[in-house]
Amino acid sequence: MKMTYCFLYKIEREEVKKPSQVDRIFKQALREFKENLIATYSVANKQGNGQVLNIKYKDLIANFLHVIETVCGNEKIQDDFPVTLCVNAFRGFMNEFMSQNRVETEKPSKNKRKKEKKQKSEDHINHGGHMLQMSMINIPTACEVCTSFFLWPIERSLVCRNCKLTCHKKCYSRANQECLKDMNSSTANMQSKGVCVVKGKVFGRPLGELDLSMGKVPAVVECLITIIEMYGMYTEGIYRKPGLTTRVNELKELIDNNDVSKIEFEKYQVHVLASVLKSFLRDMPEPLLTFDCYDDFIRAASLSEDRVSTLFNILKKLPKVNYDLMERLVFHLARVALHENVNRMNASSLAIVFAPCVLRTNKLVPAQESLRDIEQQTLCISSIISHQMDKIKSTLADIDTLDTAHHTATHRLSSLRISKVYGPTEGPSKMDEEEKMLVGQIQEIKKEKDFLTSNLPSLRRTNSDDDLLSTDDGSLDDVDTNTLGSSRKAKLKNTTKKSKRSNNNTLDSDEDPIMV
């Protein structure tokens, strides 16, 4: 994100009386790309994982290409627009930024290499519900898969932490036995509700049995959504148009039989990825919004007042793993719906597709009542997505306002420090006081920006306290302080105004802003 902020700031500082069409489109595409990057970073921050590190260089380039093509389409630019030139300019800036910020890694010592090798060997392996970990053999033991004995005491075994299944490292992939502890927890719970559980290794399994190594949601869902957001956000008919059945089945089988982190999802068409995601949700033995909450959601949809607040109160009753996945899914769908002018999928269209996947009942319902329920199901999901869309738009506007204030303060700080080196024009004590004030403002703005970014994907109903900085025109000067209800917001508003006033006294300088 720092790269895009810096690049945008440099472009906007250049005084151009009449910018060319290329400059205008390029700047607009950069702003759109920045918002995509903020959303991606906020998800990784919320999940508490290293997902951002898994996004490749080519993914960012591909995303920027989609963005600039979309901007050209919205502006009805002719086909001779130099899209390749703009992408190459963006690629060049990325390369420059990466070379300037590359940290030389020290050669690890011998002891460090041994320690890393030991830690790597002790990492557990997930297979068929088992959590297998390398373990020493103290007595003669036979492998439960191939029945041959281990070369005791030389050879180490893989032992499941839960059911204590013991096997060779080379044999674990052939183990057909299901982990008994997992079956007794989530699967037995499903069966007690009268749900027939038909299992693959990923599809058709209860959420509690799936790999959560990439954060709070199943790894397969995170991988699918991330690639769709990188490559398919602007695809017309996303989630409405089905993928090729043979390719969908091929990818499902690949996911069921392989580690998802090793699958190259980007090689598949976006509609195939979307169909696989829908299939994952449909195949869950209990729907994402659970059978127990179904009646509550249907009743809430019929409310004319307080519908949204009631829906969000019901969402809080979901099991944590269901709530986390619903939060990630709604944030993704809201982002898709924000581009409805391109992909032709608004909140209602997405709700029609996803409502049967995440909200259904296990009771026998008469046909007429079932048809009425379909309308209520769609209204539930549509209301949640629409509310999340409003929250995302207002929060991104707040972050943009804070970003402008941050660059204003850092530019003033840079000029102030340069003037101190090459001959102060003001009293030293006055300049030191202003520098201290600017550093405090920058820290305050950065803290607030981090708070907004980390809470961007949160699935909660916003109110006046949550809309921290939003205004119609992006200016803080017209904010009605009577509706804020937050001392932090008033304090931040004051800080941002001080940054603007400080910038009026900025000394002339061609130096880049200091990234604090």
Secondary structure, DSSP 8 states (H G I E B T S, - for coil): -HHHHHHHHHHHHS--SS--HHHHHHHHHHHHHHHHHHHHHHHHHHHTSSHHHHS-HHHHHHHHHHHHHHHHHHTT--TTS-HHHHHHHHHHHHHHHHHHH--------HHHHHHHHHHHHT--EEETTEEEEEE---S--B-TTT--B--TTT--EEEETTT--EE-TTTGGG-----HHHIIIIIHHHHHTT------SSTT--GGGS--TTSSS-HHHHHHHHHHHHHSTT-TTTTTS---HHHHHHHHHHHHHS-GGG--GGGS-HHHHHHHHHHHHHT-SS-TT-STTHHHHHHHHT-SSSHHHHHHHHHTTS-HHHHHHHHHHHHHHHHHHTTHHHH---HHHHHHHHHHHH---SS---HHHHHHHHHHHHHHHHHHHHHHHHHHHHHHHHHHHHHHHHHHHHHHHHHHHHHHHS--SS-HHHHHHHHHHHHHHHHHHHHHHHHHHHTTT--S---TTT--S--SSS-STT--GGGT--HHHHHHHHHHHHHHHHHHT-----------
